[in-house]
Amino acid sequence: MLPSCKDTNNMPVIKHPRIRHPLFHEWDKKAQKCGLRHTVYTVNGDQYTGEWQDNLKHGKGTQIWKRTGAIYSGDWKFGKRDGYGSYSVPDPVTKEYKKMYTGWWKNDKRGGRGMYFYSNGEQYDGEWSKGLRSGWGKMHYKDGTVYEGQWLKDQRNGQGVLRLPNGNRYEGGWKDGKKHGPGKYFYLDKGQLLEGTWVADIPKCGALVDFGRDNASAPTEFPLPEVIEKSLNNPPAWDELLVH
């Protein structure tokens, strides 16, 4: 038998308790960082000022590392340097900031086109991959030597031109940072040209001929015969001049 309406009015009402999340859930929600924020400090003293997304550095921002004093200012993507930005470090003596790298980043490492300024005064302008010189680039060494060409994993690799301070130059193949494969070495100071094949920085065979002798600053006493052939069994004595 069903209860009457009158009876139902007298039935007790059961109230379910309101579900409450632990307090730390609310705190965590409030702490989630999105959008533009003022400076945020980490436990180790590092500080970041810029944009956030889902509690990660994302967008434009500047990071200062307390231990080294280094500064990165540029693009971020999900907590990592990604996009275009510059990285600077303080001079150990003057404490003035010097730009070390400016260019593109990928997954928190140098990636794409960028310029790197070494502490010894050397400079590289070119392509990067996973933080290493890879692709086409131009390197200025502190002694005045300049290399322009292909790189792979921080080594001269592929085709490139090496110009020495005295004007001499090598044009040709490279492997693991050394001259390798067909190439030409111009001894402009002596007015000679060596065209041949190199293996691990050593010329193995080729022909040495006069080249631009009239304009050479220190030409040889006598012109060369028409062609001097060098074979694998008789490596030239001038190989030490070709190593850089």
TORLOZA-430328 format. One record per residue: x, y, z of N, C-alpha, C, O in turn. Coordinates in steps of 0.02 Angstrom, whole numbers, plus 50000, padded with zeros to 5 digits. Example, Ala and Ser with C-alpha at 12.3 -4.5 7.8 and 13.67 -1.06 7.14 Angstrom:
% TORLOZA-430328
{r {50660; 49716; 50390}; {50615; 49775; 50390}; {50660; 49835; 50390}; {50712; 49834; 50423}}
{r {50642; 49888; 50354}; {50684; 49947; 50357}; {50645; 50002; 50394}; {50670; 50057; 50402}}
//
This chain:
% TORLOZA-430328
{r {50042; 49941; 50000}; {50000; 50000; 50000}; {50044; 50062; 50000}; {50088; 50069; 50043}}
{r {50033; 50108; 49953}; {50074; 50168; 49947}; {50054; 50218; 50000}; {49995; 50224; 50016}}
{r {50101; 50255; 50026}; {50084; 50306; 50076}; {50047; 50362; 50044}; {50057; 50378; 49985}}
{r {50004; 50393; 50082}; {49966; 50450; 50056}; {50011; 50511; 50053}; {50066; 50513; 50081}}
{r {49984; 50562; 50017}; {50023; 50625; 50013}; {50035; 50654; 50082}; {50086; 50684; 50095}}
{r {49987; 50644; 50124}; {49993; 50671; 50191}; {50050; 50638; 50228}; {50088; 50669; 50265}}
{r {50055; 50571; 50216}; {50108; 50534; 50250}; {50177; 50555; 50224}; {50225; 50560; 50262}}
{r {50181; 50568; 50158}; {50247; 50585; 50129}; {50271; 50652; 50155}; {50332; 50664; 50159}}
{r {50226; 50695; 50172}; {50247; 50760; 50198}; {50283; 50754; 50265}; {50323; 50796; 50284}}
{r {50267; 50699; 50300}; {50298; 50690; 50365}; {50361; 50647; 50363}; {50393; 50635; 50414}}
{r {50379; 50623; 50301}; {50438; 50580; 50295}; {50502; 50622; 50304}; {50505; 50679; 50282}}
{r {50550; 50593; 50337}; {50613; 50631; 50347}; {50649; 50643; 50281}; {50648; 50601; 50237}}
{r {50681; 50702; 50275}; {50720; 50719; 50215}; {50793; 50705; 50229}; {50822; 50731; 50277}}
{r {50823; 50663; 50187}; {50894; 50645; 50196}; {50937; 50694; 50156}; {50930; 50699; 50095}}
{r {50980; 50729; 50189}; {51025; 50777; 50156}; {51094; 50746; 50149}; {51126; 50726; 50198}}
{r {51117; 50742; 50086}; {51184; 50715; 50074}; {51236; 50769; 50089}; {51228; 50827; 50070}}
{r {51287; 50750; 50123}; {51338; 50800; 50140}; {51372; 50827; 50077}; {51383; 50789; 50029}}
{r {51387; 50890; 50076}; {51420; 50922; 50019}; {51493; 50898; 50015}; {51531; 50901; 50063}}
{r {51510; 50875; 49955}; {51578; 50849; 49946}; {51627; 50907; 49944}; {51620; 50953; 49903}}
{r {51676; 50905; 49986}; {51727; 50958; 49988}; {51795; 50928; 49971}; {51815; 50877; 50000}}
{r {51829; 50960; 49924}; {51897; 50937; 49907}; {51945; 50958; 49961}; {51934; 51009; 49995}}
{r {51997; 50921; 49969}; {52048; 50942; 50018}; {52071; 51013; 50004}; {52071; 51036; 49946}}
{r {52092; 51047; 50056}; {52110; 51117; 50049}; {52168; 51128; 50002}; {52173; 51179; 49968}}
{r {52215; 51078; 49999}; {52273; 51088; 49957}; {52254; 51090; 49883}; {52290; 51118; 49843}}
{r {52196; 51060; 49865}; {52173; 51064; 49795}; {52156; 51136; 49777}; {52172; 51160; 49723}}
{r {52124; 51171; 49824}; {52107; 51241; 49811}; {52170; 51283; 49807}; {52176; 51328; 49764}}
{r {52217; 51270; 49851}; {52279; 51308; 49850}; {52315; 51297; 49783}; {52341; 51344; 49753}}
{r {52318; 51235; 49761}; {52353; 51219; 49699}; {52320; 51253; 49639}; {52353; 51277; 49594}}
{r {52253; 51254; 49641}; {52217; 51287; 49586}; {52232; 51361; 49583}; {52241; 51389; 49529}}
{r {52235; 51392; 49642}; {52250; 51463; 49644}; {52322; 51478; 49623}; {52338; 51531; 49598}}
{r {52366; 51428; 49635}; {52437; 51438; 49619}; {52453; 51426; 49546}; {52507; 51445; 49523}}
{r {52407; 51396; 49508}; {52419; 51384; 49437}; {52431; 51450; 49402}; {52392; 51498; 49410}}
{r {52485; 51452; 49363}; {52504; 51515; 49330}; {52486; 51513; 49257}; {52506; 51468; 49220}}
{r {52448; 51563; 49235}; {52430; 51571; 49165}; {52430; 51646; 49149}; {52414; 51687; 49191}}
{r {52449; 51662; 49087}; {52449; 51732; 49066}; {52511; 51768; 49090}; {52562; 51737; 49107}}
{r {52508; 51834; 49091}; {52565; 51876; 49110}; {52570; 51881; 49186}; {52520; 51894; 49220}}
{r {52630; 51871; 49211}; {52640; 51874; 49283}; {52699; 51919; 49299}; {52743; 51930; 49257}}
{r {52700; 51945; 49360}; {52759; 51981; 49384}; {52813; 51929; 49400}; {52803; 51870; 49390}}
{r {52868; 51952; 49426}; {52925; 51908; 49439}; {52906; 51851; 49487}; {52875; 51863; 49540}}
{r {52926; 51790; 49468}; {52914; 51731; 49510}; {52983; 51703; 49528}; {53025; 51692; 49485}}
{r {52993; 51691; 49593}; {53057; 51664; 49617}; {53050; 51590; 49632}; {52999; 51567; 49658}}
{r {53102; 51552; 49616}; {53104; 51481; 49634}; {53143; 51472; 49699}; {53173; 51519; 49725}}
{r {53142; 51411; 49724}; {53174; 51398; 49788}; {53249; 51412; 49785}; {53278; 51437; 49834}}
{r {53281; 51398; 49728}; {53354; 51407; 49723}; {53373; 51480; 49708}; {53433; 51494; 49699}}
{r {53325; 51524; 49704}; {53340; 51595; 49693}; {53334; 51618; 49621}; {53339; 51679; 49609}}
{r {53324; 51573; 49574}; {53314; 51593; 49504}; {53249; 51634; 49500}; {53204; 51625; 49540}}
{r {53245; 51679; 49452}; {53185; 51719; 49444}; {53164; 51724; 49371}; {53205; 51726; 49326}}
{r {53098; 51726; 49361}; {53070; 51729; 49294}; {53015; 51782; 49293}; {52973; 51785; 49338}}
{r {53016; 51823; 49241}; {52964; 51872; 49230}; {52938; 51864; 49160}; {52976; 51870; 49111}}
{r {52873; 51851; 49153}; {52846; 51843; 49086}; {52780; 51806; 49085}; {52742; 51807; 49133}}
{r {52767; 51773; 49029}; {52704; 51740; 49017}; {52706; 51666; 49037}; {52759; 51634; 49036}}
{r {52647; 51640; 49055}; {52640; 51571; 49077}; {52581; 51538; 49041}; {52536; 51572; 49016}}
{r {52584; 51473; 49039}; {52526; 51434; 49016}; {52528; 51366; 49051}; {52578; 51330; 49048}}
{r {52473; 51349; 49084}; {52469; 51285; 49120}; {52528; 51276; 49168}; {52557; 51222; 49172}}
{r {52544; 51329; 49203}; {52596; 51327; 49254}; {52667; 51319; 49225}; {52713; 51300; 49261}}
{r {52675; 51331; 49161}; {52740; 51327; 49128}; {52756; 51393; 49094}; {52711; 51428; 49070}}
{r {52820; 51409; 49091}; {52841; 51469; 49054}; {52823; 51460; 48981}; {52844; 51411; 48949}}
{r {52785; 51507; 48954}; {52759; 51499; 48886}; {52743; 51567; 48857}; {52700; 51603; 48884}}
{r {52777; 51585; 48803}; {52768; 51651; 48774}; {52833; 51691; 48781}; {52887; 51664; 48773}}
{r {52826; 51755; 48796}; {52884; 51799; 48805}; {52903; 51802; 48879}; {52859; 51808; 48922}}
{r {52968; 51798; 48892}; {52989; 51803; 48962}; {53064; 51809; 48970}; {53102; 51797; 48924}}
{r {53083; 51828; 49031}; {53154; 51836; 49048}; {53171; 51795; 49110}; {53137; 51800; 49161}}
{r {53223; 51755; 49105}; {53245; 51713; 49160}; {53314; 51735; 49183}; {53358; 51748; 49141}}
{r {53324; 51739; 49249}; {53390; 51755; 49277}; {53409; 51698; 49324}; {53373; 51681; 49371}}
{r {53467; 51668; 49310}; {53493; 51614; 49352}; {53537; 51643; 49407}; {53586; 51678; 49393}}
{r {53520; 51629; 49470}; {53556; 51659; 49526}; {53628; 51635; 49530}; {53673; 51676; 49543}}
{r {53641; 51571; 49519}; {53708; 51543; 49528}; {53759; 51574; 49480}; {53814; 51591; 49501}}
{r {53740; 51581; 49416}; {53787; 51607; 49366}; {53775; 51680; 49348}; {53819; 51713; 49321}}
{r {53715; 51705; 49364}; {53698; 51774; 49345}; {53677; 51780; 49272}; {53664; 51835; 49249}}
{r {53674; 51724; 49236}; {53656; 51725; 49165}; {53584; 51747; 49156}; {53541; 51735; 49199}}
{r {53571; 51779; 49098}; {53504; 51803; 49082}; {53484; 51778; 49013}; {53522; 51783; 48965}}
{r {53423; 51751; 49009}; {53393; 51734; 48944}; {53330; 51776; 48937}; {53289; 51778; 48982}}
{r {53323; 51808; 48880}; {53263; 51847; 48866}; {53239; 51830; 48796}; {53274; 51839; 48747}}
{r {53177; 51805; 48793}; {53151; 51786; 48728}; {53090; 51742; 48733}; {53049; 51748; 48779}}
{r {53084; 51696; 48685}; {53026; 51652; 48680}; {53034; 51589; 48722}; {53088; 51562; 48729}}
{r {52976; 51566; 48749}; {52973; 51504; 48787}; {52916; 51462; 48760}; {52867; 51488; 48733}}
{r {52923; 51397; 48767}; {52870; 51351; 48746}; {52867; 51293; 48795}; {52913; 51252; 48799}}
{r {52813; 51291; 48833}; {52801; 51238; 48883}; {52862; 51227; 48928}; {52884; 51171; 48938}}
{r {52888; 51282; 48955}; {52940; 51278; 49005}; {53011; 51278; 48978}; {53058; 51275; 49017}}
{r {53019; 51280; 48912}; {53086; 51277; 48883}; {53097; 51335; 48835}; {53050; 51362; 48806}}
{r {53160; 51355; 48828}; {53177; 51407; 48779}; {53164; 51380; 48709}; {53192; 51329; 48689}}
{r {53121; 51414; 48674}; {53101; 51390; 48607}; {53075; 51450; 48568}; {53026; 51482; 48587}}
{r {53108; 51464; 48512}; {53092; 51523; 48473}; {53153; 51568; 48468}; {53209; 51543; 48462}}
{r {53143; 51633; 48469}; {53199; 51680; 48463}; {53215; 51711; 48531}; {53170; 51731; 48568}}
{r {53280; 51714; 48546}; {53299; 51744; 48610}; {53374; 51755; 48615}; {53413; 51732; 48573}}
{r {53394; 51791; 48668}; {53465; 51806; 48679}; {53486; 51782; 48748}; {53446; 51783; 48795}}
{r {53549; 51762; 48752}; {53577; 51736; 48815}; {53639; 51776; 48831}; {53685; 51780; 48790}}
{r {53642; 51805; 48891}; {53698; 51847; 48911}; {53725; 51825; 48978}; {53689; 51797; 49020}}
{r {53790; 51836; 48988}; {53823; 51819; 49052}; {53863; 51879; 49077}; {53886; 51919; 49036}}
{r {53871; 51885; 49143}; {53910; 51941; 49169}; {53985; 51930; 49162}; {54009; 51874; 49171}}
{r {54021; 51983; 49147}; {54094; 51978; 49143}; {54121; 51966; 49214}; {54101; 52001; 49260}}
{r {54165; 51917; 49223}; {54190; 51902; 49291}; {54227; 51959; 49324}; {54232; 51962; 49385}}
{r {54253; 52006; 49285}; {54292; 52062; 49313}; {54248; 52125; 49319}; {54241; 52152; 49373}}
{r {54220; 52147; 49263}; {54182; 52209; 49263}; {54110; 52200; 49286}; {54077; 52249; 49304}}
{r {54086; 52138; 49285}; {54016; 52122; 49303}; {53966; 52148; 49252}; {53906; 52142; 49262}}
{r {53990; 52178; 49198}; {53945; 52201; 49146}; {53923; 52141; 49104}; {53961; 52094; 49092}}
{r {53860; 52144; 49081}; {53833; 52088; 49043}; {53859; 52089; 48971}; {53860; 52141; 48937}}
{r {53879; 52030; 48949}; {53902; 52021; 48880}; {53858; 51969; 48846}; {53846; 51915; 48873}}
{r {53835; 51987; 48787}; {53792; 51941; 48750}; {53833; 51882; 48725}; {53884; 51891; 48693}}
{r {53811; 51821; 48741}; {53846; 51761; 48720}; {53814; 51731; 48658}; {53849; 51706; 48613}}
{r {53747; 51732; 48655}; {53713; 51703; 48598}; {53649; 51741; 48585}; {53612; 51759; 48631}}
{r {53636; 51753; 48522}; {53572; 51782; 48502}; {53549; 51746; 48438}; {53587; 51741; 48390}}
{r {53488; 51722; 48439}; {53463; 51684; 48382}; {53406; 51638; 48402}; {53368; 51653; 48448}}
{r {53400; 51584; 48366}; {53344; 51538; 48375}; {53361; 51480; 48421}; {53418; 51457; 48425}}
{r {53308; 51458; 48456}; {53314; 51403; 48504}; {53262; 51349; 48487}; {53209; 51363; 48459}}
{r {53279; 51288; 48505}; {53233; 51232; 48496}; {53241; 51184; 48554}; {53295; 51157; 48566}}
{r {53187; 51174; 48591}; {53187; 51125; 48647}; {53243; 51140; 48697}; {53278; 51095; 48720}}
{r {53250; 51204; 48715}; {53297; 51228; 48766}; {53370; 51228; 48744}; {53414; 51239; 48785}}
{r {53383; 51217; 48679}; {53452; 51219; 48653}; {53455; 51263; 48591}; {53404; 51277; 48560}}
{r {53515; 51286; 48575}; {53523; 51325; 48514}; {53503; 51283; 48454}; {53528; 51228; 48444}}
{r {53456; 51310; 48414}; {53432; 51273; 48356}; {53405; 51321; 48304}; {53361; 51361; 48318}}
{r {53433; 51317; 48242}; {53415; 51365; 48191}; {53472; 51414; 48180}; {53530; 51398; 48196}}
{r {53457; 51473; 48154}; {53509; 51522; 48140}; {53524; 51564; 48202}; {53479; 51587; 48236}}
{r {53589; 51573; 48216}; {53607; 51614; 48273}; {53680; 51632; 48274}; {53721; 51603; 48238}}
{r {53697; 51682; 48315}; {53766; 51706; 48321}; {53790; 51694; 48392}; {53757; 51712; 48441}}
{r {53850; 51663; 48397}; {53879; 51647; 48462}; {53945; 51685; 48471}; {53987; 51685; 48426}}
{r {53953; 51717; 48529}; {54013; 51755; 48545}; {54052; 51718; 48599}; {54029; 51713; 48656}}
{r {54110; 51693; 48581}; {54151; 51655; 48629}; {54190; 51703; 48674}; {54203; 51760; 48657}}
{r {54207; 51678; 48734}; {54241; 51720; 48783}; {54311; 51740; 48761}; {54338; 51790; 48784}}
{r {54342; 51701; 48715}; {54409; 51718; 48691}; {54409; 51765; 48631}; {54461; 51779; 48602}}
{r {54350; 51790; 48613}; {54344; 51837; 48558}; {54324; 51807; 48492}; {54311; 51843; 48444}}
{r {54321; 51741; 48488}; {54300; 51708; 48426}; {54225; 51716; 48417}; {54189; 51730; 48465}}
{r {54202; 51706; 48356}; {54131; 51718; 48341}; {54107; 51671; 48286}; {54141; 51659; 48237}}
{r {54047; 51644; 48297}; {54016; 51600; 48247}; {53948; 51627; 48228}; {53907; 51644; 48271}}
{r {53935; 51631; 48163}; {53870; 51654; 48138}; {53845; 51602; 48088}; {53873; 51595; 48034}}
{r {53792; 51567; 48107}; {53768; 51515; 48062}; {53714; 51472; 48093}; {53677; 51494; 48137}}
{r {53709; 51411; 48069}; {53656; 51366; 48089}; {53677; 51321; 48147}; {53736; 51304; 48155}}
{r {53626; 51302; 48187}; {53637; 51261; 48247}; {53587; 51204; 48248}; {53533; 51208; 48219}}
{r {53605; 51150; 48281}; {53559; 51094; 48293}; {53577; 51061; 48359}; {53633; 51039; 48369}}
{r {53529; 51058; 48404}; {53538; 51027; 48470}; {53597; 51058; 48507}; {53634; 51023; 48542}}
{r {53605; 51124; 48500}; {53657; 51159; 48536}; {53726; 51157; 48504}; {53773; 51185; 48532}}
{r {53733; 51125; 48446}; {53797; 51118; 48412}; {53795; 51152; 48344}; {53742; 51158; 48313}}
{r {53854; 51175; 48321}; {53858; 51204; 48254}; {53845; 51149; 48203}; {53884; 51101; 48197}}
{r {53792; 51156; 48166}; {53774; 51107; 48115}; {53737; 51143; 48059}; {53690; 51181; 48071}}
{r {53759; 51130; 47996}; {53731; 51166; 47940}; {53783; 51212; 47911}; {53842; 51198; 47913}}
{r {53760; 51268; 47884}; {53806; 51317; 47854}; {53822; 51372; 47903}; {53777; 51399; 47936}}
{r {53887; 51389; 47909}; {53905; 51441; 47956}; {53974; 51470; 47943}; {54014; 51441; 47906}}
{r {53987; 51527; 47974}; {54050; 51563; 47966}; {54081; 51572; 48035}; {54050; 51599; 48080}}
{r {54144; 51549; 48042}; {54179; 51552; 48105}; {54240; 51598; 48100}; {54283; 51589; 48056}}
{r {54244; 51647; 48145}; {54302; 51691; 48149}; {54345; 51670; 48209}; {54322; 51673; 48266}}
{r {54406; 51648; 48195}; {54451; 51626; 48248}; {54493; 51685; 48274}; {54501; 51735; 48239}}
{r {54519; 51678; 48335}; {54554; 51734; 48366}; {54619; 51752; 48331}; {54643; 51808; 48338}}
{r {54649; 51705; 48293}; {54711; 51720; 48258}; {54699; 51753; 48190}; {54747; 51767; 48153}}
{r {54636; 51766; 48173}; {54620; 51798; 48109}; {54598; 51750; 48055}; {54576; 51772; 48002}}
{r {54603; 51685; 48068}; {54580; 51635; 48020}; {54504; 51636; 48016}; {54470; 51646; 48067}}
{r {54477; 51626; 47956}; {54404; 51624; 47946}; {54386; 51562; 47907}; {54415; 51547; 47856}}
{r {54337; 51525; 47933}; {54309; 51467; 47897}; {54237; 51481; 47881}; {54198; 51502; 47924}}
{r {54218; 51469; 47819}; {54148; 51475; 47798}; {54128; 51414; 47759}; {54159; 51398; 47707}}
{r {54078; 51379; 47783}; {54056; 51318; 47748}; {54010; 51276; 47792}; {53974; 51302; 47834}}
{r {54013; 51211; 47780}; {53967; 51165; 47814}; {53997; 51139; 47879}; {54058; 51131; 47886}}
{r {53951; 51126; 47926}; {53969; 51100; 47992}; {53924; 51040; 48009}; {53869; 51033; 47983}}
{r {53950; 50997; 48052}; {53911; 50942; 48078}; {53935; 50926; 48149}; {53993; 50908; 48159}}
{r {53890; 50932; 48197}; {53905; 50917; 48267}; {53969; 50953; 48290}; {54013; 50923; 48320}}
{r {53971; 51018; 48277}; {54025; 51062; 48300}; {54091; 51051; 48264}; {54143; 51078; 48285}}
{r {54091; 51014; 48209}; {54152; 51003; 48170}; {54143; 51027; 48099}; {54087; 51023; 48072}}
{r {54197; 51052; 48068}; {54193; 51069; 47997}; {54183; 51004; 47958}; {54223; 50957; 47963}}
{r {54129; 51001; 47921}; {54111; 50939; 47888}; {54071; 50954; 47825}; {54018; 50985; 47828}}
{r {54096; 50931; 47767}; {54063; 50945; 47703}; {54108; 50989; 47661}; {54168; 50976; 47656}}
{r {54080; 51039; 47629}; {54118; 51085; 47587}; {54128; 51152; 47623}; {54083; 51178; 47655}}
{r {54189; 51179; 47617}; {54202; 51242; 47650}; {54267; 51274; 47627}; {54308; 51243; 47594}}
{r {54275; 51338; 47646}; {54334; 51377; 47629}; {54367; 51401; 47694}; {54334; 51430; 47737}}
{r {54432; 51389; 47700}; {54471; 51412; 47758}; {54520; 51465; 47734}; {54563; 51451; 47692}}
{r {54515; 51526; 47761}; {54559; 51581; 47742}; {54605; 51597; 47801}; {54583; 51610; 47857}}
{r {54671; 51597; 47787}; {54721; 51611; 47838}; {54737; 51685; 47840}; {54724; 51721; 47791}}
{r {54765; 51710; 47895}; {54781; 51782; 47901}; {54828; 51807; 47846}; {54825; 51865; 47827}}
{r {54872; 51763; 47820}; {54920; 51785; 47768}; {54890; 51785; 47698}; {54924; 51800; 47650}}
{r {54825; 51769; 47692}; {54791; 51769; 47628}; {54786; 51701; 47595}; {54745; 51693; 47549}}
{r {54825; 51653; 47617}; {54819; 51586; 47589}; {54751; 51556; 47607}; {54721; 51575; 47657}}
{r {54728; 51511; 47565}; {54662; 51481; 47579}; {54657; 51410; 47551}; {54692; 51391; 47505}}
{r {54611; 51373; 47583}; {54596; 51305; 47560}; {54522; 51302; 47543}; {54480; 51326; 47581}}
{r {54507; 51274; 47485}; {54438; 51264; 47463}; {54427; 51191; 47448}; {54462; 51162; 47405}}
{r {54380; 51159; 47481}; {54368; 51089; 47467}; {54330; 51053; 47521}; {54292; 51083; 47559}}
{r {54343; 50987; 47525}; {54306; 50944; 47571}; {54335; 50943; 47641}; {54394; 50954; 47652}}
{r {54290; 50928; 47689}; {54309; 50923; 47760}; {54273; 50863; 47791}; {54219; 50843; 47771}}
{r {54307; 50834; 47841}; {54276; 50779; 47879}; {54304; 50780; 47949}; {54365; 50779; 47959}}
{r {54260; 50781; 47999}; {54281; 50781; 48069}; {54330; 50838; 48084}; {54377; 50829; 48123}}
{r {54319; 50896; 48053}; {54360; 50954; 48067}; {54426; 50957; 48029}; {54464; 51003; 48040}}
{r {54439; 50908; 47986}; {54502; 50906; 47949}; {54489; 50907; 47873}; {54436; 50886; 47850}}
{r {54539; 50930; 47836}; {54533; 50930; 47763}; {54529; 50858; 47740}; {54569; 50815; 47760}}
{r {54480; 50844; 47697}; {54469; 50774; 47677}; {54433; 50773; 47610}; {54379; 50803; 47603}}
{r {54462; 50738; 47561}; {54432; 50734; 47495}; {54465; 50783; 47447}; {54516; 50812; 47463}}
{r {54434; 50792; 47388}; {54462; 50838; 47338}; {54463; 50910; 47364}; {54417; 50932; 47398}}
{r {54517; 50946; 47347}; {54521; 51015; 47369}; {54577; 51053; 47334}; {54617; 51024; 47297}}
{r {54577; 51119; 47346}; {54628; 51163; 47317}; {54658; 51205; 47373}; {54622; 51233; 47414}}
{r {54724; 51209; 47374}; {54758; 51251; 47423}; {54796; 51305; 47386}; {54841; 51291; 47347}}
{r {54776; 51368; 47398}; {54807; 51425; 47364}; {54861; 51455; 47409}; {54846; 51484; 47462}}
{r {54925; 51449; 47388}; {54980; 51481; 47423}; {54991; 51549; 47389}; {55038; 51557; 47350}}
{r {54949; 51596; 47405}; {54952; 51661; 47371}; {55016; 51699; 47389}; {55039; 51740; 47350}}
{r {55043; 51686; 47448}; {55105; 51720; 47467}; {55164; 51695; 47426}; {55212; 51732; 47415}}
{r {55161; 51633; 47403}; {55215; 51604; 47362}; {55198; 51601; 47288}; {55241; 51586; 47247}}
{r {55134; 51615; 47272}; {55114; 51612; 47202}; {55108; 51542; 47175}; {55127; 51528; 47119}}
{r {55080; 51496; 47217}; {55073; 51426; 47197}; {55004; 51400; 47215}; {54970; 51427; 47259}}
{r {54984; 51347; 47181}; {54920; 51315; 47193}; {54930; 51240; 47195}; {54960; 51211; 47149}}
{r {54904; 51208; 47247}; {54904; 51135; 47251}; {54832; 51111; 47243}; {54788; 51130; 47282}}
{r {54821; 51070; 47194}; {54755; 51040; 47184}; {54762; 50965; 47189}; {54800; 50934; 47151}}
{r {54725; 50935; 47236}; {54732; 50863; 47246}; {54681; 50835; 47293}; {54625; 50860; 47299}}
{r {54701; 50781; 47327}; {54657; 50745; 47373}; {54689; 50742; 47442}; {54748; 50725; 47449}}
{r {54649; 50758; 47493}; {54672; 50758; 47563}; {54640; 50700; 47601}; {54584; 50680; 47587}}
{r {54677; 50674; 47649}; {54651; 50624; 47696}; {54672; 50645; 47766}; {54732; 50646; 47782}}
{r {54624; 50661; 47808}; {54637; 50681; 47878}; {54689; 50736; 47882}; {54737; 50730; 47920}}
{r {54681; 50789; 47843}; {54724; 50848; 47843}; {54789; 50840; 47805}; {54828; 50888; 47801}}
{r {54803; 50782; 47776}; {54866; 50771; 47741}; {54853; 50763; 47666}; {54811; 50722; 47647}}
{r {54888; 50801; 47623}; {54879; 50793; 47550}; {54912; 50728; 47528}; {54971; 50717; 47541}}
{r {54875; 50685; 47494}; {54901; 50620; 47473}; {54922; 50619; 47400}; {54969; 50583; 47383}}
{r {54890; 50657; 47358}; {54910; 50660; 47288}; {54883; 50724; 47257}; {54833; 50751; 47281}}
{r {54915; 50747; 47204}; {54892; 50808; 47172}; {54945; 50840; 47129}; {54997; 50810; 47117}}
{r {54932; 50900; 47107}; {54977; 50937; 47063}; {54990; 51006; 47092}; {54943; 51040; 47112}}
{r {55054; 51025; 47095}; {55074; 51091; 47120}; {55096; 51133; 47060}; {55142; 51114; 47024}}
{r {55064; 51191; 47050}; {55080; 51233; 46992}; {55086; 51305; 47015}; {55063; 51324; 47069}}
{r {55118; 51346; 46973}; {55121; 51418; 46987}; {55052; 51449; 46979}; {55015; 51430; 46933}}
{r {55036; 51496; 47023}; {54970; 51529; 47020}; {54977; 51599; 47050}; {54992; 51607; 47109}}
{r {54967; 51650; 47008}; {54972; 51719; 47032}; {55042; 51737; 47057}; {55049; 51775; 47104}}
{r {55092; 51709; 47025}; {55161; 51719; 47047}; {55181; 51793; 47046}; {55218; 51815; 47090}}
{r {55157; 51830; 46997}; {55177; 51900; 46990}; {55151; 51943; 47048}; {55180; 51995; 47063}}
{r {55097; 51921; 47080}; {55068; 51960; 47135}; {55087; 51933; 47203}; {55063; 51958; 47254}}
{r {55128; 51881; 47205}; {55146; 51849; 47269}; {55192; 51893; 47310}; {55236; 51927; 47283}}
{r {55182; 51893; 47376}; {55224; 51934; 47420}; {55292; 51902; 47432}; {55341; 51937; 47444}}
{r {55296; 51836; 47430}; {55359; 51800; 47441}; {55364; 51742; 47392}; {55362; 51684; 47413}}
{r {55370; 51756; 47327}; {55372; 51702; 47277}; {55435; 51659; 47284}; {55486; 51682; 47310}}
{r {55430; 51597; 47260}; {55488; 51554; 47259}; {55540; 51582; 47211}; {55525; 51622; 47166}}
{r {55603; 51562; 47221}; {55657; 51590; 47181}; {55649; 51575; 47107}; {55663; 51617; 47064}}
{r {55627; 51513; 47092}; {55620; 51493; 47023}; {55549; 51468; 47011}; {55518; 51439; 47055}}
{r {55522; 51479; 46951}; {55456; 51452; 46934}; {55459; 51376; 46935}; {55511; 51345; 46924}}
{r {55400; 51346; 46947}; {55395; 51273; 46945}; {55395; 51248; 46873}; {55375; 51285; 46828}}
{r {55417; 51186; 46862}; {55404; 51155; 46797}; {55329; 51156; 46784}; {55290; 51171; 46829}}
{r {55309; 51140; 46725}; {55238; 51147; 46705}; {55192; 51112; 46754}; {55141; 51140; 46773}}
{r {55208; 51050; 46774}; {55167; 51012; 46822}; {55213; 50969; 46865}; {55257; 50935; 46839}}
{r {55203; 50970; 46930}; {55237; 50924; 46974}; {55185; 50877; 47003}; {55139; 50899; 47037}}
{r {55192; 50812; 46990}; {55144; 50763; 47014}; {55169; 50734; 47081}; {55228; 50718; 47088}}
{r {55124; 50728; 47128}; {55139; 50698; 47192}; {55096; 50635; 47200}; {55035; 50638; 47192}}
{r {55128; 50579; 47216}; {55092; 50516; 47220}; {55081; 50496; 47293}; {55108; 50527; 47339}}
{r {55041; 50444; 47303}; {55028; 50419; 47370}; {55091; 50393; 47403}; {55098; 50397; 47464}}
{r {55137; 50366; 47364}; {55199; 50339; 47391}; {55252; 50392; 47404}; {55304; 50377; 47433}}
{r {55238; 50453; 47384}; {55287; 50507; 47393}; {55251; 50570; 47417}; {55246; 50618; 47380}}
{r {55227; 50570; 47480}; {55189; 50628; 47505}; {55232; 50690; 47505}; {55292; 50686; 47519}}
{r {55203; 50748; 47491}; {55242; 50810; 47486}; {55269; 50833; 47554}; {55241; 50817; 47606}}
{r {55324; 50868; 47551}; {55356; 50892; 47612}; {55321; 50953; 47641}; {55334; 50973; 47697}}
{r {55274; 50983; 47601}; {55241; 51044; 47625}; {55175; 51029; 47659}; {55133; 51074; 47667}}
{r {55164; 50966; 47681}; {55099; 50950; 47711}; {55088; 50986; 47777}; {55031; 51001; 47795}}
{r {55143; 51002; 47814}; {55133; 51035; 47878}; {55105; 51105; 47869}; {55078; 51134; 47917}}
{r {55112; 51133; 47810}; {55085; 51200; 47798}; {55010; 51200; 47790}; {54978; 51252; 47792}}
{r {54981; 51140; 47781}; {54910; 51136; 47765}; {54868; 51122; 47826}; {54806; 51119; 47821}}
{r {54898; 51112; 47884}; {54860; 51094; 47943}; {54844; 51157; 47982}; {54887; 51200; 47995}}
{r {54780; 51162; 48002}; {54761; 51219; 48045}; {54723; 51191; 48104}; {54702; 51229; 48147}}
//
